[in-house]
Amino acid sequence: MDILIDIILKAGRSAVELSLFILLPVMVVMLSLMRLLEARGALDWVVPKLGPLLRPFGLTGLGVFAALQINFVSFAAPMATLTMMEQRGTSDRHLAATLAMVLAMAQANAAFPMLTMGLKFGPLLAFSLLGGLGAAAATYYLFGRHLSASEASVDETLNHPVADNAKGVLDVINRAGAEAFKIAVGAIPMLVLSLVAVTALKKFGAIDALTSLIAPLLQLAGIDPILILPSLTKYLAGGTAMMGVIDDMRRAGQVSVQLLNASAGFLISPFDLPGVAVLISAGRRVATVWKPAAVGACVGVAIRTLGHAYFA
């Protein structure tokens, strides 16, 4: 019992420190920037301009906004856009392509805090874009080609506050800060539970047993077995929990900056059990297209994995 209490206390302390001292400040700054750009009309200008360029990949103008949200806000931010797309009559085929893109791209709530650990932002953003476009195109033209492509009259106007004076700017920043605090605090329970589970598995030898079992196969494929722990954490508990594990491993000197950047392609994305569960709750039609979107997301993650492994 004493061992369990010790594990819980250490995991709780790590989760709170990571959430409040790393995740929260980064999310306050990035969310404030995004919300100010939105309120000043910059995104209203960008979305119509980029929309026609991305149509060949199966994306709409609102899909562009979803890409900006996943890369610069958090993995849950595109939920509002997916809901809006469903309500405004976007076709199932376009919905599936957009969901696949979001699942394959880098999530800001894990990526930006990991910049403090040595993650390179330029390659991350470039391969995130390539992976997202690859996932969307694969879903639209291959895995989701059987879905309906009929659309209602789609209104792609973004509804948002306006910051045309000092009070408006302050209101936008305050709302962004409150939103960031909600994201950071909301991440604590999952962080605590996942870190407790991971620490317990390590403490009782389960991770070592699994590592010794599959290490020879990983070494044949040129994969470092040290990635087993963060990979299991990521796909079972989500990107924020993975970030906590990587932070501990970086402090212990187990993961180098080079290995961190080489593995970012498959470690940093919302394509995991919690991420999929959250995103498909955006709407009934979004939930019905998750299977072709998930297969398409695998293509995008594979593109990002190869890109980071060989060029990052």
Residue pairs with C-beta under 8 A, 6 or more apart in sequence:
3 203
4 200
7 196
7 199
7 200
7 203
8 192
8 196
10 199
11 192
11 195
11 196
11 199
12 192
14 191
14 195
14 244
14 247
14 248
15 188
15 191
15 192
15 195
15 244
16 188
18 113
18 191
18 243
18 244
18 247
19 184
19 185
19 187
19 188
19 191
20 184
22 113
22 116
22 247
23 109
23 113
23 183
23 184
23 187
23 240
23 243
24 180
24 181
24 184
26 112
26 113
27 73
27 74
27 108
27 109
27 112
27 180
27 183
27 184
28 176
28 177
28 180
28 181
30 72
30 73
30 108
30 112
31 73
31 176
31 177
31 179
31 180
31 183
32 172
32 173
32 176
32 177
32 180
33 72
34 68
34 69
34 72
34 73
34 176
35 160
35 161
35 172
35 173
35 175
35 176
35 179
36 163
36 169
36 172
36 173
36 176
37 43
38 158
38 160
39 160
39 161
39 162
39 163
39 168
39 169
39 172
40 163
40 164
41 162
43 65
43 68
43 158
43 160
44 157
44 158
46 64
46 68
47 61
47 62
47 64
47 65
47 156
47 158
48 61
48 156
50 61
50 64
51 59
51 60
51 61
51 63
51 64
51 156
54 60
54 63
54 64
54 133
54 136
56 137
57 97
57 133
57 136
57 137
57 140
58 93
58 94
58 97
58 98
58 136
58 137
58 139
58 140
58 141
58 144
59 67
59 94
59 97
59 98
59 101
59 133
59 136
60 85
60 90
60 94
60 98
60 154
60 156
61 156
62 81
62 84
62 85
62 88
62 90
62 98
62 154
62 156
62 158
63 81
63 85
63 94
63 97
63 98
63 101
63 136
65 81
65 158
66 78
66 81
66 82
66 98
66 101
66 102
67 101
67 102
67 105
67 129
67 132
69 77
69 78
69 80
69 81
70 77
70 78
70 102
70 105
70 106
70 107
70 108
70 132
70 270
71 105
71 106
71 108
71 111
71 125
71 128
72 108
73 108
73 109
74 107
74 108
74 109
74 183
75 107
75 108
75 109
75 110
75 238
75 239
75 270
75 275
75 278
75 279
76 183
76 278
76 279
77 108
78 98
78 102
78 279
78 282
79 278
79 279
79 281
79 282
80 282
81 98
82 95
82 98
82 99
82 102
82 279
82 282
82 283
82 286
83 282
83 283
83 286
85 94
85 95
85 98
85 154
86 95
86 282
86 283
86 284
86 285
86 286
87 283
88 152
88 154
88 155
88 156
89 151
89 152
89 153
89 154
90 98
90 151
90 154
91 147
91 148
91 149
91 150
91 151
92 144
92 147
92 148
92 149
92 285
92 288
92 289
93 140
93 144
93 145
93 147
93 148
93 149
94 140
94 149
94 151
95 285
95 286
95 289
96 139
96 140
96 143
96 144
96 147
96 289
96 292
96 293
96 296
97 135
97 136
97 137
97 139
97 140
97 144
97 293
97 296
98 136
99 139
99 279
99 280
99 286
99 289
99 290
99 293
99 297
100 135
100 136
100 138
100 139
100 143
100 144
100 292
100 293
100 294
100 295
100 296
100 297
100 300
101 132
101 133
101 135
101 136
101 300
102 132
102 270
102 279
103 135
103 269
103 270
103 271
103 275
103 276
103 279
103 293
103 294
103 297
103 300
104 131
104 132
104 134
104 135
104 269
104 271
104 296
104 297
104 299
104 300
104 301
104 303
104 304
105 128
105 129
105 131
105 132
105 269
105 270
105 300
106 124
106 125
106 127
106 128
106 264
106 268
106 269
106 304
107 239
107 268
107 269
107 270
107 275
109 183
109 187
109 239
109 240
110 239
110 240
110 242
110 243
110 268
111 119
111 121
111 124
111 264
111 268
113 243
114 243
114 246
114 260
114 264
114 268
115 121
117 246
117 247
117 250
117 257
117 260
118 250
118 257
118 260
118 261
119 260
119 261
119 264
119 268
120 261
120 312
123 261
123 264
123 307
123 308
123 311
123 312
124 264
124 268
124 308
124 312
126 307
127 265
127 303
127 304
127 307
127 308
127 311
127 312
128 304
130 303
130 304
130 307
131 265
131 269
131 300
131 301
131 303
131 304
131 307
132 300
133 300
134 299
134 300
134 303
135 296
135 297
135 298
135 299
135 300
135 301
135 303
136 296
136 300
138 295
138 296
138 299
138 300
139 292
139 293
139 295
139 296
139 297
140 296
142 296
143 292
143 293
143 295
143 296
144 289
144 292
144 293
144 296
147 289
147 292
161 168
161 171
161 172
161 175
162 168
163 169
163 171
163 172
187 240
190 237
190 238
190 240
190 241
190 274
191 240
191 241
191 244
193 237
194 233
194 236
194 237
194 238
194 241
194 244
195 241
195 244
195 245
197 237
198 207
198 229
198 232
198 233
198 237
198 241
198 245
201 207
202 208
202 229
207 228
207 229
207 232
210 228
210 232
211 225
211 228
214 225
214 228
215 225
218 224
218 225
218 227
218 228
219 225
224 259
226 249
226 254
226 255
226 259
227 259
227 263
227 267
229 245
229 249
230 242
230 245
230 246
230 249
230 255
230 263
230 267
231 242
231 266
231 267
233 241
233 242
233 244
233 245
234 241
234 242
234 267
234 272
235 272
235 273
236 272
236 273
237 272
237 273
237 274
238 270
238 272
238 273
238 274
238 275
239 267
239 268
239 269
239 270
239 272
239 275
242 267
242 268
246 255
246 260
246 267
249 255
250 260
261 308
261 312
262 308
262 309
262 312
263 308
263 309
264 304
264 308
264 312
265 301
265 303
265 304
265 305
265 306
265 307
265 308
265 309
265 312
266 301
266 304
266 305
269 275
269 297
269 301
269 304
270 276
270 278
270 279
271 294
271 297
271 298
271 301
276 290
276 294
279 286
280 286
280 287
280 290
281 287
